[in-house]
Amino acid sequence: MKWEEVRKLYPDQYVKLNILDYYLEDDRKIVTDVALINAIEDSKLATKELLKSKGNTIVYHTGSDKIVIEMRTPTGLRGMRL
């Protein structure tokens, strides 16, 4: 299902989605095709669902024209050796 279709069916709501297709543009993932899991009316529940999401499952608000996910490179120390 295209993001535009989801936006028309569920205006101004949070939705839980599975990402099916995307393309990379610079350091951003632009999502083009999704599978709708469910609509979430409560913003607090949407936040809880987002925190539990893994892999290609996301929670997004239909007020956005596009689904754009910023890609980050993990940084940090893994441990110190003496």
N, C-alpha and C positions, 0 to 999 in steps of 0.2 A: 504494500500500500504506500502511496506517495504521501509525503508530509502534508502537502496541500489538502489532500482528502481528509486526513486526520483533523486538521485545523477546522475544516468545514463541519465535520460531524460533532466535534467537541470544542466549540469556541470558548475561549477564556477559561480553560481548565488545565490541570496537570494530567498527564497521561504516562503510563508505564509502557515502554516500548522495547522491542528487540530489534537491534540494528541488523538489517539484511544486506545493505549495500551503501558504500560511501566512496569518496575520493579524497586524496590528500592535497592540500593547497598550503604551501609553506609549512608552518607548524600547526595546522588546523585540520581536523577531520570534518568534512562536509557530508552530512548524512543525506542520502537521496531516497532510500527505500527502507521501510520499517514494517514490523508486524506489531499490531496493537495488542497489548496484554490486557490492560483495563484502564478506565478513566478514574481519576482520583479527585474528589471534590474538596477534601479538606487539605489545606496547605501543610499542617503538622503531620498528617499521615503521609503526604507526598515526600516530606523530608525524611521520615523514617524509612520509606520504601527506597529512596535514593541511597541512603546510607547502607542498606542491605544489598543493593544492586552490585552485580559482578559481571565481568566480561562484556558482552554486547548488550546487556540490559541497562536501560537508563530511564530516568524520570525527567520529563521536559514539559514546559508550559506552552500551550498552543498559541499564546500571544506572540511568539517569535516567528518571524518570516522563514527562517532557516534553522536547521539544527547544526550548530557549529560547536565542536568540541576542541578545546585547546590541548595540544599534545605537549606533555612535559617530559623532559629527560630526568630520570631519577638521579639525584646527587646526594652525596653524604659519605660518611666514613663507615666502613664495615667493621672496623676494629683496629686497634693499634698493636703493632708488633714492636717489641723492644730488642 
